[in-house]
Amino acid sequence: MHAAERETLILRLLSDRGFVGFQELERQVAASPATLRRDLGRLVEAGRIELKCFRTLEEVVGDDSGVTGVRLRNAQSGEIEALGLQGCFIAIGHHPNTDLFKDQLDMRDGYVVTRAGLQ
């Protein structure tokens, strides 16, 4: 798959789901972590997405249409920032900490299956 095709797929996944985990992105795009970092970097440079580093997620805000924003805490200053958006990508590691939901929620490959909108 060429870079332009991967970038289009990344943007579509973000638009459709509002959130895409890194491992899910690897599976869907069929690319290495290094390739995905380059693709994400190009999307940032083109102004298509914005990466927020040194932030912790306080809250994902949404309505029936899906994700409408997030509240982020700057890990260095402690300041809270509200950011309006229609989707978000959060890289939090390579092993989901979802064992406590096993046999309770819909799961796929260790990840909780999500749907667009609030349910």
C-alpha positions as CSV (number, residue, x, y, z in Angstrom):
1,M,0.0,0.0,0.0
2,H,1.4,3.4,-1.0
3,A,1.7,6.3,1.5
4,A,-1.2,8.2,0.1
5,E,-3.5,5.2,0.4
6,R,-2.4,4.6,4.0
7,E,-3.0,8.3,4.9
8,T,-6.4,8.2,3.3
9,L,-7.2,5.0,5.3
10,I,-5.9,6.6,8.5
11,L,-8.1,9.7,8.0
12,R,-11.2,7.5,7.1
13,L,-10.7,5.3,10.3
14,L,-10.5,8.5,12.4
15,S,-13.6,9.9,10.8
16,D,-15.6,6.7,11.0
17,R,-14.7,5.7,14.6
18,G,-13.5,8.9,16.3
19,F,-10.7,7.0,17.9
20,V,-8.2,4.4,16.7
21,G,-5.7,2.6,18.9
22,F,-2.2,2.2,17.5
23,Q,-2.4,-1.6,17.3
24,E,-5.7,-1.4,15.5
25,L,-4.2,1.1,13.1
26,E,-1.3,-1.3,12.5
27,R,-3.7,-4.1,11.6
28,Q,-6.0,-2.0,9.5
29,V,-3.2,-0.3,7.6
30,A,-0.9,-3.3,7.5
31,A,2.2,-1.1,8.2
32,S,5.0,-1.2,10.7
33,P,5.0,1.3,13.7
34,A,7.9,3.2,12.0
35,T,5.9,3.6,8.8
36,L,2.8,4.7,10.7
37,R,4.8,7.3,12.6
38,R,6.1,8.7,9.2
39,D,2.5,8.7,7.8
40,L,1.2,10.5,10.9
41,G,4.1,12.9,10.6
42,R,3.2,13.7,7.0
43,L,-0.5,14.2,8.0
44,V,0.6,16.6,10.7
45,E,2.9,18.6,8.3
46,A,0.0,18.8,5.8
47,G,-2.3,20.2,8.5
48,R,-4.7,17.2,8.2
49,I,-4.2,16.1,11.8
50,E,-2.7,17.6,15.0
51,L,-0.6,15.7,17.5
52,K,-0.7,16.8,21.1
53,C,2.4,15.6,23.0
54,F,3.0,15.7,26.8
55,R,-0.7,15.7,27.4
56,T,-2.9,13.4,29.4
57,L,-6.5,12.8,28.5
58,E,-9.0,14.1,31.0
59,E,-12.2,13.5,29.1
60,V,-13.5,12.6,25.7
61,V,-16.6,14.8,25.0
62,G,-19.3,13.6,22.6
63,D,-23.0,13.4,21.6
64,D,-25.1,11.3,19.4
65,S,-23.0,12.1,16.4
66,G,-19.8,10.8,18.1
67,V,-16.7,12.5,19.4
68,T,-17.0,16.3,19.6
69,G,-14.0,17.2,21.6
70,V,-11.5,16.3,24.4
71,R,-10.1,17.9,27.5
72,L,-6.3,17.5,27.8
73,R,-4.0,18.2,30.8
74,N,-0.5,19.5,30.0
75,A,1.8,17.1,31.9
76,Q,4.4,19.9,32.3
77,S,2.2,22.8,33.4
78,G,-0.9,21.1,34.6
79,E,-3.1,23.5,32.5
80,I,-6.3,22.0,31.1
81,E,-7.1,22.6,27.4
82,A,-10.4,22.0,25.7
83,L,-10.1,21.0,22.1
84,G,-13.0,20.7,19.7
85,L,-12.7,17.9,17.1
86,Q,-14.5,15.2,15.3
87,G,-12.1,12.3,16.1
88,C,-9.0,11.5,18.0
89,F,-6.0,9.1,17.9
90,I,-4.5,8.3,21.2
91,A,-1.3,6.2,21.3
92,I,-1.2,4.7,24.8
93,G,1.0,1.7,24.4
94,H,1.1,-1.7,22.7
95,H,-0.7,-3.9,25.2
96,P,-4.3,-3.0,26.1
97,N,-5.1,-3.0,29.8
98,T,-8.6,-4.5,29.3
99,D,-8.3,-7.9,31.1
100,L,-10.9,-6.7,33.7
101,F,-13.5,-6.4,30.9
102,K,-12.9,-9.9,29.5
103,D,-16.2,-11.9,29.3
104,Q,-18.1,-8.7,30.1
105,L,-17.8,-6.5,27.0
106,D,-17.5,-7.1,23.3
107,M,-13.7,-7.6,22.7
108,R,-11.5,-8.2,19.6
109,D,-7.8,-9.0,20.0
110,G,-7.8,-7.7,23.5
111,Y,-9.5,-4.4,22.6
112,V,-13.0,-3.3,23.5
113,V,-15.1,-3.1,20.4
114,T,-16.5,0.4,20.0
115,R,-19.2,2.0,17.8
116,A,-19.7,5.5,16.6
117,G,-21.9,7.7,18.7
118,L,-23.1,7.2,22.2
119,Q,-24.9,4.0,23.1
